[in-house]
């Protein structure tokens, strides 16, 4: 009976690990699809990518720089003061 219990426990743990891996993969894929660029709300030096006036991420010069963006959850950009979905 002890061997049966160990096999059942090992099977249950393996199943939970597989389920957690599947959930993590699915969550990551969904999260990546539900983001959008939000321009004009980034703090200086916190932008996600290059702009017209800076060469790479983290190099925006001023707070609220109109051509600097940050990735936010879809729908949030519309709620932020001074934000835009397009560079200006």
PyMOL Python script that loads the backbone (N, CA, C, O; Angstrom):
from pymol import cmd

cmd.read_pdbstr("""\
ATOM      1  N   UNK A   1       0.823  -1.189   0.000  1.00  0.00           N
ATOM      2  CA  UNK A   1       0.000   0.000   0.000  1.00  0.00           C
ATOM      3  C   UNK A   1       0.870   1.257   0.000  1.00  0.00           C
ATOM      4  O   UNK A   1       0.473   2.265  -0.585  1.00  0.00           O
ATOM      5  N   UNK A   2       2.025   1.230   0.628  1.00  0.00           N
ATOM      6  CA  UNK A   2       2.892   2.394   0.682  1.00  0.00           C
ATOM      7  C   UNK A   2       3.381   2.781  -0.709  1.00  0.00           C
ATOM      8  O   UNK A   2       3.447   3.967  -1.036  1.00  0.00           O
ATOM      9  N   UNK A   3       3.723   1.790  -1.530  1.00  0.00           N
ATOM     10  CA  UNK A   3       4.201   2.066  -2.885  1.00  0.00           C
ATOM     11  C   UNK A   3       3.105   2.716  -3.724  1.00  0.00           C
ATOM     12  O   UNK A   3       3.389   3.601  -4.531  1.00  0.00           O
ATOM     13  N   UNK A   4       1.857   2.288  -3.544  1.00  0.00           N
ATOM     14  CA  UNK A   4       0.723   2.857  -4.261  1.00  0.00           C
ATOM     15  C   UNK A   4       0.533   4.316  -3.884  1.00  0.00           C
ATOM     16  O   UNK A   4       0.244   5.141  -4.750  1.00  0.00           O
ATOM     17  N   UNK A   5       0.687   4.646  -2.625  1.00  0.00           N
ATOM     18  CA  UNK A   5       0.537   6.025  -2.151  1.00  0.00           C
ATOM     19  C   UNK A   5       1.617   6.917  -2.756  1.00  0.00           C
ATOM     20  O   UNK A   5       1.333   8.038  -3.178  1.00  0.00           O
ATOM     21  N   UNK A   6       2.847   6.429  -2.800  1.00  0.00           N
ATOM     22  CA  UNK A   6       3.946   7.216  -3.386  1.00  0.00           C
ATOM     23  C   UNK A   6       3.723   7.474  -4.866  1.00  0.00           C
ATOM     24  O   UNK A   6       3.985   8.572  -5.356  1.00  0.00           O
ATOM     25  N   UNK A   7       3.237   6.460  -5.581  1.00  0.00           N
ATOM     26  CA  UNK A   7       2.968   6.623  -7.013  1.00  0.00           C
ATOM     27  C   UNK A   7       1.840   7.631  -7.224  1.00  0.00           C
ATOM     28  O   UNK A   7       1.924   8.476  -8.114  1.00  0.00           O
ATOM     29  N   UNK A   8       0.799   7.547  -6.422  1.00  0.00           N
ATOM     30  CA  UNK A   8      -0.322   8.476  -6.537  1.00  0.00           C
ATOM     31  C   UNK A   8       0.131   9.900  -6.232  1.00  0.00           C
ATOM     32  O   UNK A   8      -0.268  10.837  -6.925  1.00  0.00           O
ATOM     33  N   UNK A   9       0.945  10.069  -5.221  1.00  0.00           N
ATOM     34  CA  UNK A   9       1.451  11.392  -4.853  1.00  0.00           C
ATOM     35  C   UNK A   9       2.340  11.959  -5.966  1.00  0.00           C
ATOM     36  O   UNK A   9       2.225  13.134  -6.314  1.00  0.00           O
ATOM     37  N   UNK A  10       3.221  11.129  -6.519  1.00  0.00           N
ATOM     38  CA  UNK A  10       4.102  11.574  -7.599  1.00  0.00           C
ATOM     39  C   UNK A  10       3.290  11.972  -8.830  1.00  0.00           C
ATOM     40  O   UNK A  10       3.611  12.959  -9.492  1.00  0.00           O
ATOM     41  N   UNK A  11       2.256  11.222  -9.135  1.00  0.00           N
ATOM     42  CA  UNK A  11       1.394  11.530 -10.274  1.00  0.00           C
ATOM     43  C   UNK A  11       0.668  12.857 -10.059  1.00  0.00           C
ATOM     44  O   UNK A  11       0.561  13.667 -10.981  1.00  0.00           O
ATOM     45  N   UNK A  12       0.171  13.077  -8.845  1.00  0.00           N
ATOM     46  CA  UNK A  12      -0.537  14.317  -8.536  1.00  0.00           C
ATOM     47  C   UNK A  12       0.392  15.523  -8.646  1.00  0.00           C
ATOM     48  O   UNK A  12       0.009  16.551  -9.204  1.00  0.00           O
ATOM     49  N   UNK A  13       1.595  15.405  -8.126  1.00  0.00           N
ATOM     50  CA  UNK A  13       2.557  16.510  -8.181  1.00  0.00           C
ATOM     51  C   UNK A  13       2.944  16.799  -9.636  1.00  0.00           C
ATOM     52  O   UNK A  13       3.022  17.961 -10.036  1.00  0.00           O
ATOM     53  N   UNK A  14       3.182  15.769 -10.410  1.00  0.00           N
ATOM     54  CA  UNK A  14       3.532  15.944 -11.821  1.00  0.00           C
ATOM     55  C   UNK A  14       2.402  16.642 -12.579  1.00  0.00           C
ATOM     56  O   UNK A  14       2.653  17.511 -13.414  1.00  0.00           O
ATOM     57  N   UNK A  15       1.175  16.264 -12.287  1.00  0.00           N
ATOM     58  CA  UNK A  15       0.024  16.891 -12.922  1.00  0.00           C
ATOM     59  C   UNK A  15      -0.090  18.367 -12.575  1.00  0.00           C
ATOM     60  O   UNK A  15      -0.392  19.192 -13.437  1.00  0.00           O
ATOM     61  N   UNK A  16       0.153  18.699 -11.310  1.00  0.00           N
ATOM     62  CA  UNK A  16       0.096  20.106 -10.889  1.00  0.00           C
ATOM     63  C   UNK A  16       1.182  20.937 -11.561  1.00  0.00           C
ATOM     64  O   UNK A  16       0.939  22.076 -11.958  1.00  0.00           O
ATOM     65  N   UNK A  17       2.369  20.376 -11.688  1.00  0.00           N
ATOM     66  CA  UNK A  17       3.464  21.091 -12.351  1.00  0.00           C
ATOM     67  C   UNK A  17       3.121  21.334 -13.825  1.00  0.00           C
ATOM     68  O   UNK A  17       3.354  22.422 -14.351  1.00  0.00           O
ATOM     69  N   UNK A  18       2.573  20.324 -14.477  1.00  0.00           N
ATOM     70  CA  UNK A  18       2.187  20.475 -15.882  1.00  0.00           C
ATOM     71  C   UNK A  18       1.095  21.529 -16.036  1.00  0.00           C
ATOM     72  O   UNK A  18       1.139  22.341 -16.960  1.00  0.00           O
ATOM     73  N   UNK A  19       0.124  21.518 -15.138  1.00  0.00           N
ATOM     74  CA  UNK A  19      -0.964  22.498 -15.182  1.00  0.00           C
ATOM     75  C   UNK A  19      -0.429  23.912 -14.966  1.00  0.00           C
ATOM     76  O   UNK A  19      -0.837  24.842 -15.661  1.00  0.00           O
ATOM     77  N   UNK A  20       0.473  24.075 -14.018  1.00  0.00           N
ATOM     78  CA  UNK A  20       1.057  25.396 -13.749  1.00  0.00           C
ATOM     79  C   UNK A  20       1.831  25.897 -14.964  1.00  0.00           C
ATOM     80  O   UNK A  20       1.746  27.078 -15.300  1.00  0.00           O
ATOM     81  N   UNK A  21       2.579  25.025 -15.625  1.00  0.00           N
ATOM     82  CA  UNK A  21       3.329  25.414 -16.816  1.00  0.00           C
ATOM     83  C   UNK A  21       2.413  25.848 -17.945  1.00  0.00           C
ATOM     84  O   UNK A  21       2.695  26.829 -18.634  1.00  0.00           O
ATOM     85  N   UNK A  22       1.326  25.129 -18.137  1.00  0.00           N
ATOM     86  CA  UNK A  22       0.362  25.473 -19.180  1.00  0.00           C
ATOM     87  C   UNK A  22      -0.302  26.810 -18.878  1.00  0.00           C
ATOM     88  O   UNK A  22      -0.460  27.639 -19.773  1.00  0.00           O
ATOM     89  N   UNK A  23      -0.686  27.023 -17.641  1.00  0.00           N
ATOM     90  CA  UNK A  23      -1.333  28.272 -17.238  1.00  0.00           C
ATOM     91  C   UNK A  23      -0.384  29.449 -17.426  1.00  0.00           C
ATOM     92  O   UNK A  23      -0.797  30.500 -17.917  1.00  0.00           O
ATOM     93  N   UNK A  24       0.871  29.291 -17.046  1.00  0.00           N
ATOM     94  CA  UNK A  24       1.854  30.358 -17.182  1.00  0.00           C
ATOM     95  C   UNK A  24       2.068  30.713 -18.650  1.00  0.00           C
ATOM     96  O   UNK A  24       2.139  31.893 -18.995  1.00  0.00           O
ATOM     97  N   UNK A  25       2.169  29.722 -19.505  1.00  0.00           N
ATOM     98  CA  UNK A  25       2.362  29.961 -20.933  1.00  0.00           C
ATOM     99  C   UNK A  25       1.167  30.686 -21.529  1.00  0.00           C
ATOM    100  O   UNK A  25       1.338  31.633 -22.298  1.00  0.00           O
ATOM    101  N   UNK A  26      -0.024  30.262 -21.190  1.00  0.00           N
ATOM    102  CA  UNK A  26      -1.240  30.879 -21.703  1.00  0.00           C
ATOM    103  C   UNK A  26      -1.373  32.310 -21.212  1.00  0.00           C
ATOM    104  O   UNK A  26      -1.711  33.198 -21.995  1.00  0.00           O
ATOM    105  N   UNK A  27      -1.116  32.554 -19.940  1.00  0.00           N
ATOM    106  CA  UNK A  27      -1.216  33.888 -19.362  1.00  0.00           C
ATOM    107  C   UNK A  27      -0.227  34.841 -20.022  1.00  0.00           C
ATOM    108  O   UNK A  27      -0.575  35.987 -20.309  1.00  0.00           O
ATOM    109  N   UNK A  28       0.985  34.393 -20.265  1.00  0.00           N
ATOM    110  CA  UNK A  28       1.996  35.235 -20.896  1.00  0.00           C
ATOM    111  C   UNK A  28       1.582  35.607 -22.310  1.00  0.00           C
ATOM    112  O   UNK A  28       1.749  36.759 -22.711  1.00  0.00           O
ATOM    113  N   UNK A  29       1.053  34.678 -23.065  1.00  0.00           N
ATOM    114  CA  UNK A  29       0.632  34.952 -24.435  1.00  0.00           C
ATOM    115  C   UNK A  29      -0.519  35.945 -24.468  1.00  0.00           C
ATOM    116  O   UNK A  29      -0.529  36.848 -25.305  1.00  0.00           O
ATOM    117  N   UNK A  30      -1.479  35.795 -23.581  1.00  0.00           N
ATOM    118  CA  UNK A  30      -2.625  36.705 -23.531  1.00  0.00           C
ATOM    119  C   UNK A  30      -2.169  38.092 -23.096  1.00  0.00           C
ATOM    120  O   UNK A  30      -2.606  39.092 -23.665  1.00  0.00           O
ATOM    121  N   UNK A  31      -1.301  38.163 -22.100  1.00  0.00           N
ATOM    122  CA  UNK A  31      -0.835  39.452 -21.604  1.00  0.00           C
ATOM    123  C   UNK A  31      -0.085  40.221 -22.686  1.00  0.00           C
ATOM    124  O   UNK A  31      -0.211  41.443 -22.767  1.00  0.00           O
ATOM    125  N   UNK A  32       0.684  39.537 -23.511  1.00  0.00           N
ATOM    126  CA  UNK A  32       1.431  40.202 -24.567  1.00  0.00           C
ATOM    127  C   UNK A  32       0.497  40.797 -25.623  1.00  0.00           C
ATOM    128  O   UNK A  32       0.824  41.825 -26.216  1.00  0.00           O
ATOM    129  N   UNK A  33      -0.625  40.190 -25.862  1.00  0.00           N
ATOM    130  CA  UNK A  33      -1.561  40.666 -26.866  1.00  0.00           C
ATOM    131  C   UNK A  33      -2.407  41.836 -26.367  1.00  0.00           C
ATOM    132  O   UNK A  33      -2.951  42.582 -27.181  1.00  0.00           O
ATOM    133  N   UNK A  34      -2.529  42.008 -25.089  1.00  0.00           N
ATOM    134  CA  UNK A  34      -3.432  43.007 -24.526  1.00  0.00           C
ATOM    135  C   UNK A  34      -2.701  44.253 -24.043  1.00  0.00           C
ATOM    136  O   UNK A  34      -3.079  44.837 -23.027  1.00  0.00           O
ATOM    137  N   UNK A  35      -1.669  44.661 -24.754  1.00  0.00           N
ATOM    138  CA  UNK A  35      -0.924  45.878 -24.411  1.00  0.00           C
ATOM    139  C   UNK A  35      -0.962  46.823 -25.601  1.00  0.00           C
ATOM    140  O   UNK A  35      -1.169  46.404 -26.740  1.00  0.00           O
ATOM    141  N   UNK A  36      -0.758  48.099 -25.319  1.00  0.00           N
ATOM    142  CA  UNK A  36      -0.713  49.100 -26.393  1.00  0.00           C
ATOM    143  C   UNK A  36       0.300  50.176 -26.043  1.00  0.00           C
ATOM    144  O   UNK A  36       0.634  50.373 -24.874  1.00  0.00           O
ATOM    145  N   UNK A  37       0.782  50.867 -27.059  1.00  0.00           N
ATOM    146  CA  UNK A  37       1.719  51.970 -26.864  1.00  0.00           C
ATOM    147  C   UNK A  37       0.935  53.189 -26.393  1.00  0.00           C
ATOM    148  O   UNK A  37      -0.135  53.498 -26.918  1.00  0.00           O
ATOM    149  N   UNK A  38       1.487  53.878 -25.393  1.00  0.00           N
ATOM    150  CA  UNK A  38       0.865  55.093 -24.878  1.00  0.00           C
ATOM    151  C   UNK A  38       1.920  56.203 -24.872  1.00  0.00           C
ATOM    152  O   UNK A  38       2.897  56.144 -24.125  1.00  0.00           O
ATOM    153  N   UNK A  39       1.708  57.202 -25.710  1.00  0.00           N
ATOM    154  CA  UNK A  39       2.656  58.305 -25.873  1.00  0.00           C
ATOM    155  C   UNK A  39       2.306  59.484 -24.965  1.00  0.00           C
ATOM    156  O   UNK A  39       1.144  59.705 -24.627  1.00  0.00           O
ATOM    157  N   UNK A  40       3.336  60.230 -24.581  1.00  0.00           N
ATOM    158  CA  UNK A  40       3.141  61.493 -23.877  1.00  0.00           C
ATOM    159  C   UNK A  40       2.953  61.402 -22.378  1.00  0.00           C
ATOM    160  O   UNK A  40       2.667  62.419 -21.746  1.00  0.00           O
ATOM    161  N   UNK A  41       3.099  60.236 -21.784  1.00  0.00           N
ATOM    162  CA  UNK A  41       2.890  60.102 -20.341  1.00  0.00           C
ATOM    163  C   UNK A  41       4.116  59.558 -19.614  1.00  0.00           C
ATOM    164  O   UNK A  41       4.070  59.319 -18.407  1.00  0.00           O
ATOM    165  N   UNK A  42       5.194  59.365 -20.334  1.00  0.00           N
ATOM    166  CA  UNK A  42       6.386  58.734 -19.783  1.00  0.00           C
ATOM    167  C   UNK A  42       7.237  59.735 -19.002  1.00  0.00           C
ATOM    168  O   UNK A  42       7.397  60.881 -19.422  1.00  0.00           O
ATOM    169  N   UNK A  43       7.773  59.303 -17.882  1.00  0.00           N
ATOM    170  CA  UNK A  43       8.741  60.114 -17.142  1.00  0.00           C
ATOM    171  C   UNK A  43      10.065  60.110 -17.895  1.00  0.00           C
ATOM    172  O   UNK A  43      10.358  59.162 -18.624  1.00  0.00           O
ATOM    173  N   UNK A  44      10.856  61.141 -17.730  1.00  0.00           N
ATOM    174  CA  UNK A  44      12.154  61.232 -18.401  1.00  0.00           C
ATOM    175  C   UNK A  44      12.994  59.995 -18.077  1.00  0.00           C
ATOM    176  O   UNK A  44      13.131  59.601 -16.919  1.00  0.00           O
ATOM    177  N   UNK A  45      13.552  59.395 -19.130  1.00  0.00           N
ATOM    178  CA  UNK A  45      14.411  58.233 -18.955  1.00  0.00           C
ATOM    179  C   UNK A  45      13.688  56.919 -18.742  1.00  0.00           C
ATOM    180  O   UNK A  45      14.336  55.917 -18.440  1.00  0.00           O
ATOM    181  N   UNK A  46      12.377  56.879 -18.885  1.00  0.00           N
ATOM    182  CA  UNK A  46      11.608  55.658 -18.628  1.00  0.00           C
ATOM    183  C   UNK A  46      10.869  55.138 -19.858  1.00  0.00           C
ATOM    184  O   UNK A  46      10.024  54.252 -19.728  1.00  0.00           O
ATOM    185  N   UNK A  47      11.163  55.659 -21.041  1.00  0.00           N
ATOM    186  CA  UNK A  47      10.467  55.207 -22.251  1.00  0.00           C
ATOM    187  C   UNK A  47      10.861  53.779 -22.606  1.00  0.00           C
ATOM    188  O   UNK A  47      11.927  53.299 -22.220  1.00  0.00           O
ATOM    189  N   UNK A  48       9.980  53.106 -23.352  1.00  0.00           N
ATOM    190  CA  UNK A  48      10.202  51.706 -23.710  1.00  0.00           C
ATOM    191  C   UNK A  48      11.023  51.497 -24.972  1.00  0.00           C
ATOM    192  O   UNK A  48      11.571  50.410 -25.159  1.00  0.00           O
ATOM    193  N   UNK A  49      11.129  52.472 -25.829  1.00  0.00           N
ATOM    194  CA  UNK A  49      11.839  52.258 -27.094  1.00  0.00           C
ATOM    195  C   UNK A  49      12.367  53.586 -27.631  1.00  0.00           C
ATOM    196  O   UNK A  49      12.141  54.639 -27.035  1.00  0.00           O
ATOM    197  N   UNK A  50      13.061  53.529 -28.746  1.00  0.00           N
ATOM    198  CA  UNK A  50      13.629  54.732 -29.356  1.00  0.00           C
ATOM    199  C   UNK A  50      12.539  55.720 -29.752  1.00  0.00           C
ATOM    200  O   UNK A  50      11.398  55.333 -30.003  1.00  0.00           O
ATOM    201  N   UNK A  51      12.898  56.990 -29.807  1.00  0.00           N
ATOM    202  CA  UNK A  51      11.993  58.052 -30.231  1.00  0.00           C
ATOM    203  C   UNK A  51      12.644  58.832 -31.370  1.00  0.00           C
ATOM    204  O   UNK A  51      13.738  58.486 -31.815  1.00  0.00           O
ATOM    205  N   UNK A  52      11.984  59.867 -31.834  1.00  0.00           N
ATOM    206  CA  UNK A  52      12.562  60.709 -32.884  1.00  0.00           C
ATOM    207  C   UNK A  52      13.805  61.443 -32.381  1.00  0.00           C
ATOM    208  O   UNK A  52      14.707  61.752 -33.160  1.00  0.00           O
ATOM    209  N   UNK A  53      13.849  61.718 -31.079  1.00  0.00           N
ATOM    210  CA  UNK A  53      14.944  62.514 -30.530  1.00  0.00           C
ATOM    211  C   UNK A  53      15.880  61.737 -29.607  1.00  0.00           C
ATOM    212  O   UNK A  53      16.829  62.314 -29.078  1.00  0.00           O
ATOM    213  N   UNK A  54      15.637  60.451 -29.402  1.00  0.00           N
ATOM    214  CA  UNK A  54      16.538  59.638 -28.587  1.00  0.00           C
ATOM    215  C   UNK A  54      16.713  58.270 -29.236  1.00  0.00           C
ATOM    216  O   UNK A  54      15.821  57.787 -29.934  1.00  0.00           O
ATOM    217  N   UNK A  55      17.860  57.655 -29.003  1.00  0.00           N
ATOM    218  CA  UNK A  55      18.240  56.483 -29.786  1.00  0.00           C
ATOM    219  C   UNK A  55      17.775  55.137 -29.239  1.00  0.00           C
ATOM    220  O   UNK A  55      17.760  54.159 -29.986  1.00  0.00           O
ATOM    221  N   UNK A  56      17.399  55.050 -27.971  1.00  0.00           N
ATOM    222  CA  UNK A  56      16.988  53.743 -27.445  1.00  0.00           C
ATOM    223  C   UNK A  56      16.120  53.897 -26.196  1.00  0.00           C
ATOM    224  O   UNK A  56      15.862  55.008 -25.735  1.00  0.00           O
ATOM    225  N   UNK A  57      15.683  52.774 -25.668  1.00  0.00           N
ATOM    226  CA  UNK A  57      14.830  52.779 -24.471  1.00  0.00           C
ATOM    227  C   UNK A  57      15.540  53.456 -23.307  1.00  0.00           C
ATOM    228  O   UNK A  57      16.757  53.348 -23.155  1.00  0.00           O
ATOM    229  N   UNK A  58      14.766  54.151 -22.493  1.00  0.00           N
ATOM    230  CA  UNK A  58      15.311  54.785 -21.303  1.00  0.00           C
ATOM    231  C   UNK A  58      16.088  56.056 -21.560  1.00  0.00           C
ATOM    232  O   UNK A  58      16.869  56.485 -20.710  1.00  0.00           O
ATOM    233  N   UNK A  59      15.889  56.672 -22.723  1.00  0.00           N
ATOM    234  CA  UNK A  59      16.667  57.876 -23.041  1.00  0.00           C
ATOM    235  C   UNK A  59      15.818  59.101 -23.340  1.00  0.00           C
ATOM    236  O   UNK A  59      16.331  60.084 -23.875  1.00  0.00           O
ATOM    237  N   UNK A  60      14.530  59.066 -23.008  1.00  0.00           N
ATOM    238  CA  UNK A  60      13.719  60.268 -23.233  1.00  0.00           C
ATOM    239  C   UNK A  60      14.251  61.384 -22.338  1.00  0.00           C
ATOM    240  O   UNK A  60      14.707  61.141 -21.220  1.00  0.00           O
ATOM    241  N   UNK A  61      14.185  62.589 -22.841  1.00  0.00           N
ATOM    242  CA  UNK A  61      14.822  63.729 -22.159  1.00  0.00           C
ATOM    243  C   UNK A  61      13.925  64.440 -21.150  1.00  0.00           C
ATOM    244  O   UNK A  61      14.420  64.968 -20.154  1.00  0.00           O
ATOM    245  N   UNK A  62      12.613  64.464 -21.390  1.00  0.00           N
ATOM    246  CA  UNK A  62      11.715  65.216 -20.523  1.00  0.00           C
ATOM    247  C   UNK A  62      10.497  64.387 -20.124  1.00  0.00           C
ATOM    248  O   UNK A  62      10.142  63.432 -20.814  1.00  0.00           O
ATOM    249  N   UNK A  63       9.869  64.743 -19.030  1.00  0.00           N
ATOM    250  CA  UNK A  63       8.604  64.122 -18.634  1.00  0.00           C
ATOM    251  C   UNK A  63       7.542  64.474 -19.670  1.00  0.00           C
ATOM    252  O   UNK A  63       7.473  65.616 -20.122  1.00  0.00           O
ATOM    253  N   UNK A  64       6.723  63.508 -20.046  1.00  0.00           N
ATOM    254  CA  UNK A  64       5.629  63.759 -20.977  1.00  0.00           C
ATOM    255  C   UNK A  64       6.067  64.022 -22.399  1.00  0.00           C
ATOM    256  O   UNK A  64       5.316  64.615 -23.172  1.00  0.00           O
ATOM    257  N   UNK A  65       7.271  63.595 -22.766  1.00  0.00           N
ATOM    258  CA  UNK A  65       7.769  63.800 -24.133  1.00  0.00           C
ATOM    259  C   UNK A  65       6.778  63.182 -25.120  1.00  0.00           C
ATOM    260  O   UNK A  65       6.428  62.008 -24.997  1.00  0.00           O
ATOM    261  N   UNK A  66       6.331  63.965 -26.092  1.00  0.00           N
ATOM    262  CA  UNK A  66       5.231  63.575 -26.983  1.00  0.00           C
ATOM    263  C   UNK A  66       5.556  62.395 -27.910  1.00  0.00           C
ATOM    264  O   UNK A  66       4.636  61.719 -28.370  1.00  0.00           O
ATOM    265  N   UNK A  67       6.833  62.133 -28.194  1.00  0.00           N
ATOM    266  CA  UNK A  67       7.167  61.015 -29.073  1.00  0.00           C
ATOM    267  C   UNK A  67       7.702  59.792 -28.325  1.00  0.00           C
ATOM    268  O   UNK A  67       8.108  58.814 -28.952  1.00  0.00           O
ATOM    269  N   UNK A  68       7.707  59.842 -26.991  1.00  0.00           N
ATOM    270  CA  UNK A  68       8.161  58.715 -26.179  1.00  0.00           C
ATOM    271  C   UNK A  68       6.951  57.919 -25.692  1.00  0.00           C
ATOM    272  O   UNK A  68       5.943  58.495 -25.282  1.00  0.00           O
ATOM    273  N   UNK A  69       7.062  56.594 -25.740  1.00  0.00           N
ATOM    274  CA  UNK A  69       5.934  55.772 -25.302  1.00  0.00           C
ATOM    275  C   UNK A  69       6.331  54.748 -24.252  1.00  0.00           C
ATOM    276  O   UNK A  69       7.507  54.441 -24.055  1.00  0.00           O
ATOM    277  N   UNK A  70       5.318  54.239 -23.596  1.00  0.00           N
ATOM    278  CA  UNK A  70       5.452  53.132 -22.660  1.00  0.00           C
ATOM    279  C   UNK A  70       4.309  52.161 -22.971  1.00  0.00           C
ATOM    280  O   UNK A  70       3.209  52.589 -23.319  1.00  0.00           O
ATOM    281  N   UNK A  71       4.564  50.871 -22.846  1.00  0.00           N
ATOM    282  CA  UNK A  71       3.527  49.871 -23.088  1.00  0.00           C
ATOM    283  C   UNK A  71       2.641  49.782 -21.844  1.00  0.00           C
ATOM    284  O   UNK A  71       3.136  49.625 -20.728  1.00  0.00           O
ATOM    285  N   UNK A  72       1.343  49.882 -22.047  1.00  0.00           N
ATOM    286  CA  UNK A  72       0.372  49.820 -20.949  1.00  0.00           C
ATOM    287  C   UNK A  72      -0.719  48.813 -21.301  1.00  0.00           C
ATOM    288  O   UNK A  72      -0.887  48.474 -22.472  1.00  0.00           O
ATOM    289  N   UNK A  73      -1.461  48.331 -20.309  1.00  0.00           N
ATOM    290  CA  UNK A  73      -2.584  47.439 -20.614  1.00  0.00           C
ATOM    291  C   UNK A  73      -3.584  48.131 -21.535  1.00  0.00           C
ATOM    292  O   UNK A  73      -3.851  49.324 -21.396  1.00  0.00           O
ATOM    293  N   UNK A  74      -4.131  47.365 -22.478  1.00  0.00           N
ATOM    294  CA  UNK A  74      -5.061  47.924 -23.459  1.00  0.00           C
ATOM    295  C   UNK A  74      -6.224  48.630 -22.758  1.00  0.00           C
ATOM    296  O   UNK A  74      -6.835  48.071 -21.847  1.00  0.00           O
ATOM    297  N   UNK A  75      -6.524  49.848 -23.182  1.00  0.00           N
ATOM    298  CA  UNK A  75      -7.613  50.639 -22.620  1.00  0.00           C
ATOM    299  C   UNK A  75      -7.163  51.648 -21.582  1.00  0.00           C
ATOM    300  O   UNK A  75      -7.888  52.604 -21.308  1.00  0.00           O
ATOM    301  N   UNK A  76      -5.986  51.466 -20.994  1.00  0.00           N
ATOM    302  CA  UNK A  76      -5.504  52.382 -19.957  1.00  0.00           C
ATOM    303  C   UNK A  76      -5.076  53.726 -20.547  1.00  0.00           C
ATOM    304  O   UNK A  76      -5.287  54.763 -19.918  1.00  0.00           O
ATOM    305  N   UNK A  77      -4.492  53.729 -21.714  1.00  0.00           N
ATOM    306  CA  UNK A  77      -3.987  54.965 -22.305  1.00  0.00           C
ATOM    307  C   UNK A  77      -5.091  56.009 -22.451  1.00  0.00           C
ATOM    308  O   UNK A  77      -4.854  57.199 -22.243  1.00  0.00           O
ATOM    309  N   UNK A  78      -6.283  55.570 -22.806  1.00  0.00           N
ATOM    310  CA  UNK A  78      -7.401  56.500 -22.967  1.00  0.00           C
ATOM    311  C   UNK A  78      -7.760  57.206 -21.665  1.00  0.00           C
ATOM    312  O   UNK A  78      -8.374  58.273 -21.696  1.00  0.00           O
ATOM    313  N   UNK A  79      -7.398  56.647 -20.549  1.00  0.00           N
ATOM    314  CA  UNK A  79      -7.752  57.212 -19.235  1.00  0.00           C
ATOM    315  C   UNK A  79      -6.687  58.151 -18.656  1.00  0.00           C
ATOM    316  O   UNK A  79      -6.944  58.838 -17.667  1.00  0.00           O
ATOM    317  N   UNK A  80      -5.517  58.186 -19.251  1.00  0.00           N
ATOM    318  CA  UNK A  80      -4.417  58.985 -18.711  1.00  0.00           C
ATOM    319  C   UNK A  80      -4.412  60.391 -19.305  1.00  0.00           C
ATOM    320  O   UNK A  80      -4.520  60.557 -20.520  1.00  0.00           O
ATOM    321  N   UNK A  81      -4.288  61.389 -18.455  1.00  0.00           N
ATOM    322  CA  UNK A  81      -4.272  62.779 -18.889  1.00  0.00           C
ATOM    323  C   UNK A  81      -3.023  63.044 -19.729  1.00  0.00           C
ATOM    324  O   UNK A  81      -1.914  62.688 -19.333  1.00  0.00           O
ATOM    325  N   UNK A  82      -3.208  63.658 -20.869  1.00  0.00           N
ATOM    326  CA  UNK A  82      -2.100  64.016 -21.748  1.00  0.00           C
ATOM    327  C   UNK A  82      -1.606  62.868 -22.607  1.00  0.00           C
ATOM    328  O   UNK A  82      -0.579  63.000 -23.272  1.00  0.00           O
ATOM    329  N   UNK A  83      -2.303  61.758 -22.610  1.00  0.00           N
ATOM    330  CA  UNK A  83      -1.837  60.594 -23.360  1.00  0.00           C
ATOM    331  C   UNK A  83      -2.364  60.609 -24.790  1.00  0.00           C
ATOM    332  O   UNK A  83      -3.328  61.299 -25.121  1.00  0.00           O
ATOM    333  N   UNK A  84      -1.692  59.820 -25.619  1.00  0.00           N
ATOM    334  CA  UNK A  84      -2.081  59.664 -27.013  1.00  0.00           C
ATOM    335  C   UNK A  84      -1.667  58.274 -27.484  1.00  0.00           C
ATOM    336  O   UNK A  84      -0.684  57.724 -26.988  1.00  0.00           O
ATOM    337  N   UNK A  85      -2.388  57.711 -28.414  1.00  0.00           N
ATOM    338  CA  UNK A  85      -2.000  56.416 -28.969  1.00  0.00           C
ATOM    339  C   UNK A  85      -1.082  56.576 -30.178  1.00  0.00           C
ATOM    340  O   UNK A  85      -0.647  55.587 -30.768  1.00  0.00           O
ATOM    341  N   UNK A  86      -0.790  57.811 -30.540  1.00  0.00           N
ATOM    342  CA  UNK A  86       0.100  58.109 -31.670  1.00  0.00           C
ATOM    343  C   UNK A  86       1.117  59.147 -31.243  1.00  0.00           C
ATOM    344  O   UNK A  86       0.814  60.037 -30.449  1.00  0.00           O
ATOM    345  N   UNK A  87       2.331  59.030 -31.776  1.00  0.00           N
ATOM    346  CA  UNK A  87       3.384  60.017 -31.486  1.00  0.00           C
ATOM    347  C   UNK A  87       3.012  61.363 -32.095  1.00  0.00           C
ATOM    348  O   UNK A  87       2.414  61.425 -33.170  1.00  0.00           O
ATOM    349  N   UNK A  88       3.364  62.417 -31.413  1.00  0.00           N
ATOM    350  CA  UNK A  88       3.075  63.767 -31.912  1.00  0.00           C
ATOM    351  C   UNK A  88       4.348  64.533 -32.134  1.00  0.00           C
ATOM    352  O   UNK A  88       4.308  65.690 -32.553  1.00  0.00           O
TER     353      UNK A  88
END
""", "prot")
cmd.dss("prot")
cmd.show_as("cartoon", "prot")
cmd.util.cbc("prot")
cmd.orient("prot")
